[in-house]
Amino acid sequence: MSGPVDHSEPPEPDEPTRWLDDKEQLSWRAFLRASYLLMEALDRDLAEFGLRMSEWEILVLLSEAPQQRQRMSVLADMVVQSRSRLTHAAKRLESVGVVQRNPVRGDGRGVELALTAEGAELVTRIAPRHVQGVRRRLVDLMSAQEMEMLGAVMRRVILVNRTSPAQGQDAFE
């Protein structure tokens, strides 16, 4: 919201100390709309394979993990999902045979998620098309310098907003 600020009295605890100016407001709204539209478009691309972006991200991270497996708690931090939301996604992915949940050896409470052979084949089959969509819908719309700037800004956003040091950590590697 933009509007005048009355400096004669301190702002209420929930009042912003500075309103967004017109340019900031336009940029903020552009970010919001573009983020939603991009995720919806990428979801549509994956729908053909019965997946959503949140599930695709899980499969990709598992495909990149040592032995294609990862503790659920670590995976939840990486994808920035609650553990219950990740558990729900894992159950759905397990029901279609692309992942398997297993107890962590030597840890009675730990659970790991492992990519199945079917899951690895699915990632291999989808990856080229997904990357093509990401390029067409985002990467190729920017210069290399703009892409680097986007990454730098988003890493600052991650640092300011994460609730644990592990959240979004793979964006820094």
Sequence and secondary structure as in RCSB ss.txt:
>XXXX:A:sequence
MSGPVDHSEPPEPDEPTRWLDDKEQLSWRAFLRASYLLMEALDRDLAEFGLRMSEWEILVLLSEAPQQRQRMSVL
ADMVVQSRSRLTHAAKRLESVGVVQRNPVRGDGRGVELALTAEGAELVTRIAPRHVQGVRRRLVDLMSAQEMEML
GAVMRRVILVNRTSPAQGQDAFE
>XXXX:A:secstr
      TTS   TTS SS   HHHHHHHHHHHHHHHHHHHHHHHHHHTTT  HHHHHHHHHHHHSGGGEEEHHHH
HHHHT  HHHHHHHHHHHHHTTSEEEEE TT SS EEEEE HHHHHHHHHHHHHHHHHHHHHTGGGS HHHHHHH
HHHHHHHHHHH SSTTTTGGGG 
